[in-house]
């Protein structure tokens, strides 16, 4: 065990929408009984990419004793795709473009790298 940063999911806030599952490249998050859970400390690198996609701010980063992140184990996890993830401007999915999470007006959205310049510069 080491003292490190790791994702924390507030079960009281979690609605079980599942939006945080596919963005986790390490496959650390799954829905268990309708709530998102970090299924293994070894799979969570604590980077928090999932934070920005949660519509109810149920995800945060905490510092605590946990197993060390295991990159080999994370790499071996089956990769999840989510066809509901689409660019909020052009509607393309992750199969055709890189998608980035953005937040605006208390909403989480995805935007592809082709539309990002338009979002930044108007
Ligand atoms: S995105 Fe947020 S509300 Fe949805 S399942 Fe994940 S933690 Fe729960």
Backbone and ligand atoms as CSV (ligand in chain L), in Angstrom:
chain,resi,resn,atom,element,x,y,z
A,1,UNK,N,N,0.854,-1.196,0.000
A,1,UNK,CA,C,0.000,0.000,0.000
A,1,UNK,C,C,0.891,1.248,0.000
A,2,UNK,N,N,0.410,2.262,-0.709
A,2,UNK,CA,C,1.130,3.537,-0.752
A,2,UNK,C,C,0.117,4.666,-0.560
A,3,UNK,N,N,0.612,5.818,-0.131
A,3,UNK,CA,C,-0.250,6.984,-0.009
A,3,UNK,C,C,-0.235,7.700,-1.354
A,4,UNK,N,N,-1.386,7.766,-2.026
A,4,UNK,CA,C,-1.416,8.366,-3.358
A,4,UNK,C,C,-2.794,8.946,-3.663
A,5,UNK,N,N,-2.905,9.624,-4.810
A,5,UNK,CA,C,-4.196,10.161,-5.228
A,5,UNK,C,C,-4.959,9.083,-5.998
A,6,UNK,N,N,-6.260,9.072,-5.785
A,6,UNK,CA,C,-7.104,8.052,-6.417
A,6,UNK,C,C,-8.523,8.609,-6.515
A,7,UNK,N,N,-9.273,8.103,-7.486
A,7,UNK,CA,C,-10.640,8.592,-7.707
A,7,UNK,C,C,-11.560,8.150,-6.577
A,8,UNK,N,N,-12.433,9.064,-6.181
A,8,UNK,CA,C,-13.469,8.764,-5.180
A,8,UNK,C,C,-14.823,9.069,-5.814
A,9,UNK,N,N,-15.762,8.137,-5.694
A,9,UNK,CA,C,-17.107,8.332,-6.251
A,9,UNK,C,C,-18.113,8.403,-5.109
A,10,UNK,N,N,-18.848,9.505,-5.060
A,10,UNK,CA,C,-19.860,9.718,-4.018
A,10,UNK,C,C,-21.142,8.973,-4.416
A,11,UNK,N,N,-21.423,7.894,-3.739
A,11,UNK,CA,C,-22.590,7.068,-4.079
A,11,UNK,C,C,-23.906,7.810,-3.885
A,12,UNK,N,N,-23.923,8.745,-2.947
A,12,UNK,CA,C,-25.161,9.505,-2.720
A,12,UNK,C,C,-25.509,10.349,-3.939
A,13,UNK,N,N,-24.479,10.907,-4.581
A,13,UNK,CA,C,-24.710,11.764,-5.747
A,13,UNK,C,C,-24.863,10.970,-7.037
A,14,UNK,N,N,-24.198,9.824,-7.145
A,14,UNK,CA,C,-24.168,9.057,-8.398
A,14,UNK,C,C,-25.574,8.617,-8.797
A,15,UNK,N,N,-25.907,8.894,-10.063
A,15,UNK,CA,C,-27.225,8.509,-10.594
A,15,UNK,C,C,-27.149,7.218,-11.402
A,16,UNK,N,N,-25.910,6.716,-11.599
A,16,UNK,CA,C,-25.756,5.486,-12.374
A,16,UNK,C,C,-25.904,5.678,-13.870
A,17,UNK,N,N,-25.653,6.906,-14.341
A,17,UNK,CA,C,-25.835,7.176,-15.779
A,17,UNK,C,C,-24.804,6.444,-16.632
A,18,UNK,N,N,-23.659,6.107,-16.065
A,18,UNK,CA,C,-22.639,5.343,-16.778
A,18,UNK,C,C,-21.716,6.145,-17.665
A,19,UNK,N,N,-21.837,7.476,-17.671
A,19,UNK,CA,C,-21.016,8.297,-18.563
A,19,UNK,C,C,-19.533,8.246,-18.234
A,20,UNK,N,N,-19.188,7.887,-17.016
A,20,UNK,CA,C,-17.779,7.879,-16.606
A,20,UNK,C,C,-17.072,6.576,-16.970
A,21,UNK,N,N,-17.781,5.573,-17.431
A,21,UNK,CA,C,-17.185,4.256,-17.621
A,21,UNK,C,C,-16.277,4.202,-18.853
A,22,UNK,N,N,-16.805,4.558,-20.009
A,22,UNK,CA,C,-15.993,4.480,-21.227
A,22,UNK,C,C,-14.789,5.434,-21.217
A,23,UNK,N,N,-14.920,6.653,-20.664
A,23,UNK,CA,C,-13.751,7.544,-20.652
A,23,UNK,C,C,-12.569,7.036,-19.834
A,24,UNK,N,N,-12.802,6.116,-18.927
A,24,UNK,CA,C,-11.693,5.581,-18.119
A,24,UNK,C,C,-10.922,4.566,-18.960
A,25,UNK,N,N,-9.778,4.979,-19.455
A,25,UNK,CA,C,-8.982,4.124,-20.345
A,25,UNK,C,C,-8.464,2.888,-19.636
A,26,UNK,N,N,-8.421,2.937,-18.313
A,26,UNK,CA,C,-7.886,1.816,-17.539
A,26,UNK,C,C,-8.957,0.795,-17.169
A,27,UNK,N,N,-10.213,1.080,-17.483
A,27,UNK,CA,C,-11.293,0.153,-17.152
A,27,UNK,C,C,-11.504,-0.001,-15.663
A,28,UNK,N,N,-11.225,1.078,-14.910
A,28,UNK,CA,C,-11.297,0.988,-13.449
A,28,UNK,C,C,-12.712,1.157,-12.914
A,29,UNK,N,N,-13.614,1.714,-13.736
A,29,UNK,CA,C,-14.955,2.018,-13.235
A,29,UNK,C,C,-15.986,1.095,-13.880
A,30,UNK,N,N,-16.860,0.565,-13.040
A,30,UNK,CA,C,-17.980,-0.247,-13.520
A,30,UNK,C,C,-19.226,0.141,-12.741
A,31,UNK,N,N,-20.381,-0.167,-13.320
A,31,UNK,CA,C,-21.629,0.031,-12.593
A,31,UNK,C,C,-21.907,-1.218,-11.770
A,32,UNK,N,N,-22.084,-1.031,-10.469
A,32,UNK,CA,C,-22.399,-2.135,-9.562
A,32,UNK,C,C,-23.676,-1.754,-8.810
A,33,UNK,N,N,-24.715,-2.538,-8.999
A,33,UNK,CA,C,-26.015,-2.239,-8.387
A,33,UNK,C,C,-26.459,-0.803,-8.658
A,34,UNK,N,N,-26.236,-0.363,-9.901
A,34,UNK,CA,C,-26.727,0.952,-10.310
A,34,UNK,C,C,-25.872,2.123,-9.878
A,35,UNK,N,N,-24.691,1.856,-9.328
A,35,UNK,CA,C,-23.801,2.949,-8.909
A,35,UNK,C,C,-22.407,2.713,-9.486
A,36,UNK,N,N,-21.754,3.800,-9.885
A,36,UNK,CA,C,-20.391,3.679,-10.401
A,36,UNK,C,C,-19.438,3.377,-9.251
A,37,UNK,N,N,-18.518,2.450,-9.515
A,37,UNK,CA,C,-17.531,2.084,-8.486
A,37,UNK,C,C,-16.163,1.900,-9.127
A,38,UNK,N,N,-15.112,2.281,-8.392
A,38,UNK,CA,C,-13.754,1.906,-8.779
A,38,UNK,C,C,-13.600,0.461,-8.332
A,39,UNK,N,N,-13.540,-0.458,-9.298
A,39,UNK,CA,C,-13.602,-1.886,-8.969
A,39,UNK,C,C,-12.286,-2.422,-8.418
A,40,UNK,N,N,-11.199,-1.732,-8.698
A,40,UNK,CA,C,-9.909,-2.149,-8.152
A,40,UNK,C,C,-8.979,-0.939,-8.072
A,41,UNK,N,N,-8.422,-0.709,-6.905
A,41,UNK,CA,C,-7.491,0.410,-6.743
A,41,UNK,C,C,-6.324,0.307,-7.720
A,42,UNK,N,N,-5.907,-0.912,-8.020
A,42,UNK,CA,C,-4.770,-1.111,-8.933
A,42,UNK,C,C,-5.039,-0.583,-10.338
A,43,UNK,N,N,-6.329,-0.464,-10.718
A,43,UNK,CA,C,-6.675,-0.038,-12.073
A,43,UNK,C,C,-6.804,1.476,-12.204
A,44,UNK,N,N,-6.908,2.174,-11.085
A,44,UNK,CA,C,-7.113,3.630,-11.124
A,44,UNK,C,C,-5.774,4.336,-10.985
A,45,UNK,N,N,-5.428,5.143,-12.018
A,45,UNK,CA,C,-4.156,5.874,-11.965
A,45,UNK,C,C,-4.296,7.226,-11.275
A,46,UNK,N,N,-5.536,7.590,-10.905
A,46,UNK,CA,C,-5.755,8.840,-10.175
A,46,UNK,C,C,-5.661,10.082,-11.026
A,47,UNK,N,N,-5.655,9.913,-12.352
A,47,UNK,CA,C,-5.551,11.088,-13.225
A,47,UNK,C,C,-6.859,11.879,-13.260
A,48,UNK,N,N,-7.975,11.205,-13.039
A,48,UNK,CA,C,-9.249,11.908,-12.921
A,48,UNK,C,C,-9.878,12.346,-14.222
A,49,UNK,N,N,-9.586,11.651,-15.309
A,49,UNK,CA,C,-10.208,12.006,-16.586
A,49,UNK,C,C,-11.727,11.880,-16.501
A,50,UNK,N,N,-12.196,11.024,-15.614
A,50,UNK,CA,C,-13.638,10.779,-15.456
A,50,UNK,C,C,-14.356,11.949,-14.785
A,51,UNK,N,N,-13.622,12.804,-14.078
A,51,UNK,CA,C,-14.262,13.859,-13.287
A,51,UNK,C,C,-15.109,14.784,-14.148
A,52,UNK,N,N,-14.537,15.214,-15.273
A,52,UNK,CA,C,-15.213,16.211,-16.107
A,52,UNK,C,C,-16.463,15.712,-16.794
A,53,UNK,N,N,-16.624,14.398,-16.909
A,53,UNK,CA,C,-17.789,13.886,-17.637
A,53,UNK,C,C,-18.982,13.603,-16.722
A,54,UNK,N,N,-18.792,13.654,-15.435
A,54,UNK,CA,C,-19.897,13.351,-14.510
A,54,UNK,C,C,-20.839,14.560,-14.427
A,55,UNK,N,N,-22.094,14.371,-14.786
A,55,UNK,CA,C,-23.026,15.514,-14.799
A,55,UNK,C,C,-23.469,15.977,-13.419
A,56,UNK,N,N,-23.183,15.193,-12.386
A,56,UNK,CA,C,-23.664,15.565,-11.044
A,56,UNK,C,C,-22.514,15.775,-10.048
A,57,UNK,N,N,-21.299,15.905,-10.581
A,57,UNK,CA,C,-20.119,16.147,-9.731
A,57,UNK,C,C,-19.960,15.112,-8.621
A,58,UNK,N,N,-20.174,13.848,-8.986
A,58,UNK,CA,C,-20.055,12.778,-7.984
A,58,UNK,C,C,-18.621,12.282,-7.851
A,59,UNK,N,N,-17.736,12.700,-8.774
A,59,UNK,CA,C,-16.378,12.158,-8.786
A,59,UNK,C,C,-15.381,13.218,-8.347
A,60,UNK,N,N,-14.482,12.817,-7.479
A,60,UNK,CA,C,-13.411,13.713,-7.040
A,60,UNK,C,C,-12.142,12.882,-6.876
A,61,UNK,N,N,-11.081,13.562,-6.529
A,61,UNK,CA,C,-9.802,12.890,-6.286
A,61,UNK,C,C,-9.495,13.010,-4.802
A,62,UNK,N,N,-9.090,11.917,-4.199
A,62,UNK,CA,C,-8.697,11.976,-2.799
A,62,UNK,C,C,-7.298,11.381,-2.633
A,63,UNK,N,N,-6.699,11.711,-1.509
A,63,UNK,CA,C,-5.396,11.162,-1.150
A,63,UNK,C,C,-5.623,10.165,-0.042
A,64,UNK,N,N,-5.218,8.905,-0.280
A,64,UNK,CA,C,-5.391,7.889,0.758
A,64,UNK,C,C,-4.449,6.712,0.503
A,65,UNK,N,N,-4.419,5.812,1.474
A,65,UNK,CA,C,-3.653,4.573,1.313
A,65,UNK,C,C,-4.372,3.688,0.293
A,66,UNK,N,N,-3.633,3.208,-0.708
A,66,UNK,CA,C,-4.233,2.348,-1.742
A,66,UNK,C,C,-3.137,1.490,-2.348
A,67,UNK,N,N,-3.562,0.434,-3.023
A,67,UNK,CA,C,-2.599,-0.361,-3.790
A,67,UNK,C,C,-2.008,0.521,-4.877
A,68,UNK,N,N,-0.779,0.258,-5.242
A,68,UNK,CA,C,-0.152,1.020,-6.322
A,68,UNK,C,C,-0.874,0.767,-7.632
A,69,UNK,N,N,-0.893,1.790,-8.507
A,69,UNK,CA,C,-1.451,1.629,-9.848
A,69,UNK,C,C,-0.635,0.575,-10.586
A,70,UNK,N,N,-1.335,-0.353,-11.256
A,70,UNK,CA,C,-0.671,-1.435,-11.986
A,70,UNK,C,C,-0.927,-1.251,-13.488
A,71,UNK,N,N,-0.009,-0.616,-14.219
A,71,UNK,CA,C,-0.252,-0.312,-15.636
A,71,UNK,C,C,-0.440,-1.550,-16.504
A,72,UNK,N,N,0.246,-2.639,-16.172
A,72,UNK,CA,C,0.089,-3.862,-16.972
A,72,UNK,C,C,-1.324,-4.428,-16.808
A,73,UNK,N,N,-1.812,-4.440,-15.592
A,73,UNK,CA,C,-3.162,-4.935,-15.333
A,73,UNK,C,C,-4.203,-4.033,-16.015
A,74,UNK,N,N,-3.969,-2.715,-15.956
A,74,UNK,CA,C,-4.893,-1.771,-16.585
A,74,UNK,C,C,-4.904,-1.961,-18.103
A,75,UNK,N,N,-3.737,-2.162,-18.691
A,75,UNK,CA,C,-3.632,-2.333,-20.142
A,75,UNK,C,C,-4.372,-3.590,-20.594
A,76,UNK,N,N,-4.413,-4.598,-19.741
A,76,UNK,CA,C,-5.058,-5.866,-20.099
A,76,UNK,C,C,-6.578,-5.814,-19.969
A,77,UNK,N,N,-7.102,-4.735,-19.353
A,77,UNK,CA,C,-8.553,-4.629,-19.193
A,77,UNK,C,C,-9.221,-4.476,-20.556
A,78,UNK,N,N,-10.390,-5.094,-20.756
A,78,UNK,CA,C,-11.104,-4.880,-22.018
A,78,UNK,C,C,-11.478,-3.417,-22.176
A,79,UNK,N,N,-11.255,-2.883,-23.371
A,79,UNK,CA,C,-11.584,-1.478,-23.630
A,79,UNK,C,C,-13.075,-1.349,-23.911
A,80,UNK,N,N,-13.651,-0.298,-23.370
A,80,UNK,CA,C,-15.092,-0.085,-23.538
A,80,UNK,C,C,-15.331,1.056,-24.522
A,81,UNK,N,N,-16.285,0.878,-25.388
A,81,UNK,CA,C,-16.696,1.968,-26.260
A,81,UNK,C,C,-18.123,2.354,-25.887
A,82,UNK,N,N,-18.444,3.588,-26.109
A,82,UNK,CA,C,-19.775,4.079,-25.776
A,82,UNK,C,C,-20.284,4.869,-26.968
A,83,UNK,N,N,-21.229,4.290,-27.704
A,83,UNK,CA,C,-21.692,4.962,-28.917
A,83,UNK,C,C,-22.535,6.187,-28.591
A,84,UNK,N,N,-22.885,6.382,-27.310
A,84,UNK,CA,C,-23.652,7.575,-26.957
A,84,UNK,C,C,-22.745,8.799,-26.821
A,85,UNK,N,N,-21.425,8.583,-26.801
A,85,UNK,CA,C,-20.499,9.706,-26.701
A,85,UNK,C,C,-20.320,10.311,-28.082
A,86,UNK,N,N,-20.742,11.549,-28.224
A,86,UNK,CA,C,-20.665,12.236,-29.514
A,86,UNK,C,C,-20.238,13.680,-29.315
A,87,UNK,N,N,-19.614,14.232,-30.359
A,87,UNK,CA,C,-19.244,15.648,-30.344
A,87,UNK,C,C,-20.519,16.488,-30.280
A,88,UNK,N,N,-20.542,17.470,-29.377
A,88,UNK,CA,C,-21.735,18.302,-29.216
A,88,UNK,C,C,-21.927,19.261,-30.381
A,89,UNK,N,N,-20.905,19.423,-31.228
A,89,UNK,CA,C,-21.038,20.336,-32.385
A,89,UNK,C,C,-21.409,19.575,-33.653
A,90,UNK,N,N,-20.623,18.548,-34.013
A,90,UNK,CA,C,-20.838,17.878,-35.307
A,90,UNK,C,C,-21.464,16.493,-35.161
A,91,UNK,N,N,-21.492,15.958,-33.957
A,91,UNK,CA,C,-22.147,14.679,-33.729
A,91,UNK,C,C,-21.298,13.453,-34.027
A,92,UNK,N,N,-20.024,13.647,-34.392
A,92,UNK,CA,C,-19.194,12.472,-34.686
A,92,UNK,C,C,-18.886,11.715,-33.391
A,93,UNK,N,N,-18.580,10.436,-33.529
A,93,UNK,CA,C,-18.281,9.597,-32.385
A,93,UNK,C,C,-16.795,9.333,-32.244
A,94,UNK,N,N,-16.434,8.595,-31.196
A,94,UNK,CA,C,-15.016,8.352,-30.916
A,94,UNK,C,C,-14.352,7.457,-31.947
A,95,UNK,N,N,-15.150,6.786,-32.799
A,95,UNK,CA,C,-14.552,5.928,-33.818
A,95,UNK,C,C,-13.972,6.746,-34.965
A,96,UNK,N,N,-14.373,8.009,-35.099
A,96,UNK,CA,C,-13.897,8.802,-36.235
A,96,UNK,C,C,-13.093,10.033,-35.832
A,97,UNK,N,N,-13.026,10.346,-34.537
A,97,UNK,CA,C,-12.270,11.540,-34.122
A,97,UNK,C,C,-11.889,11.417,-32.649
A,98,UNK,N,N,-10.888,12.190,-32.273
A,98,UNK,CA,C,-10.556,12.289,-30.857
A,98,UNK,C,C,-11.610,13.169,-30.192
A,99,UNK,N,N,-12.113,12.726,-29.045
A,99,UNK,CA,C,-13.118,13.496,-28.314
A,99,UNK,C,C,-12.544,13.927,-26.969
A,100,UNK,N,N,-12.849,15.165,-26.594
A,100,UNK,CA,C,-12.384,15.716,-25.326
A,100,UNK,C,C,-13.583,16.136,-24.488
A,101,UNK,N,N,-13.531,15.915,-23.176
A,101,UNK,CA,C,-14.631,16.388,-22.331
A,101,UNK,C,C,-14.472,17.879,-22.046
A,102,UNK,N,N,-15.580,18.600,-22.111
A,102,UNK,CA,C,-15.572,20.024,-21.755
A,102,UNK,C,C,-16.771,20.289,-20.852
A,103,UNK,N,N,-16.631,21.312,-20.034
A,103,UNK,CA,C,-17.756,21.694,-19.177
A,103,UNK,C,C,-18.083,23.155,-19.420
A,104,UNK,N,N,-19.399,23.434,-19.460
A,104,UNK,CA,C,-19.869,24.807,-19.626
A,104,UNK,C,C,-21.287,24.904,-19.076
A,105,UNK,N,N,-21.562,25.945,-18.347
A,105,UNK,CA,C,-22.917,26.160,-17.838
A,105,UNK,C,C,-23.407,24.999,-16.998
A,106,UNK,N,N,-22.527,24.415,-16.202
A,106,UNK,CA,C,-22.862,23.305,-15.307
A,106,UNK,C,C,-23.215,22.021,-16.069
A,107,UNK,N,N,-22.802,21.936,-17.345
A,107,UNK,CA,C,-23.057,20.724,-18.129
A,107,UNK,C,C,-21.747,20.151,-18.640
A,108,UNK,N,N,-21.681,18.819,-18.688
A,108,UNK,CA,C,-20.539,18.127,-19.277
A,108,UNK,C,C,-20.888,17.741,-20.702
A,109,UNK,N,N,-19.969,18.018,-21.623
A,109,UNK,CA,C,-20.188,17.683,-23.021
A,109,UNK,C,C,-18.890,17.148,-23.605
A,110,UNK,N,N,-18.988,16.577,-24.814
A,110,UNK,CA,C,-17.819,16.132,-25.547
A,110,UNK,C,C,-17.658,17.007,-26.772
A,111,UNK,N,N,-16.401,17.229,-27.159
A,111,UNK,CA,C,-16.154,17.950,-28.409
A,111,UNK,C,C,-14.990,17.273,-29.119
A,112,UNK,N,N,-15.088,17.195,-30.447
A,112,UNK,CA,C,-14.006,16.560,-31.205
A,112,UNK,C,C,-12.929,17.587,-31.506
A,113,UNK,N,N,-11.749,17.111,-31.844
A,113,UNK,CA,C,-10.622,18.016,-32.079
A,113,UNK,C,C,-10.843,18.878,-33.323
A,114,UNK,N,N,-11.694,18.439,-34.236
A,114,UNK,CA,C,-11.979,19.264,-35.421
A,114,UNK,C,C,-12.837,20.474,-35.052
A,115,UNK,N,N,-13.737,20.317,-34.080
A,115,UNK,CA,C,-14.629,21.413,-33.690
A,115,UNK,C,C,-14.073,22.258,-32.545
A,116,UNK,N,N,-13.037,21.767,-31.896
A,116,UNK,CA,C,-12.488,22.483,-30.741
A,116,UNK,C,C,-12.032,23.909,-31.079
A,117,UNK,N,N,-11.315,24.121,-32.207
A,117,UNK,CA,C,-10.908,25.507,-32.529
A,117,UNK,C,C,-12.093,26.463,-32.626
A,118,UNK,N,N,-13.202,25.996,-33.196
A,118,UNK,CA,C,-14.396,26.840,-33.316
A,118,UNK,C,C,-14.940,27.178,-31.930
A,119,UNK,N,N,-14.889,26.213,-31.019
A,119,UNK,CA,C,-15.380,26.460,-29.665
A,119,UNK,C,C,-14.498,27.484,-28.954
A,120,UNK,N,N,-13.197,27.386,-29.180
A,120,UNK,CA,C,-12.257,28.301,-28.506
A,120,UNK,C,C,-12.329,29.706,-29.097
A,121,UNK,N,N,-12.332,29.777,-30.429
A,121,UNK,CA,C,-12.209,31.081,-31.086
A,121,UNK,C,C,-13.548,31.675,-31.538
A,122,UNK,N,N,-14.607,30.883,-31.490
A,122,UNK,CA,C,-15.929,31.360,-31.896
A,122,UNK,C,C,-16.137,31.389,-33.390
L,1,LIG,S1,S,-20.859,9.884,-14.541
L,1,LIG,FE1,FE,-21.257,10.412,-12.371
L,1,LIG,S2,S,-23.455,10.006,-12.081
L,1,LIG,FE2,FE,-22.847,8.939,-13.982
L,1,LIG,S3,S,-22.302,6.833,-13.302
L,1,LIG,FE3,FE,-20.381,8.026,-13.284
L,1,LIG,S4,S,-20.229,8.825,-11.147
L,1,LIG,FE4,FE,-22.340,8.135,-11.444
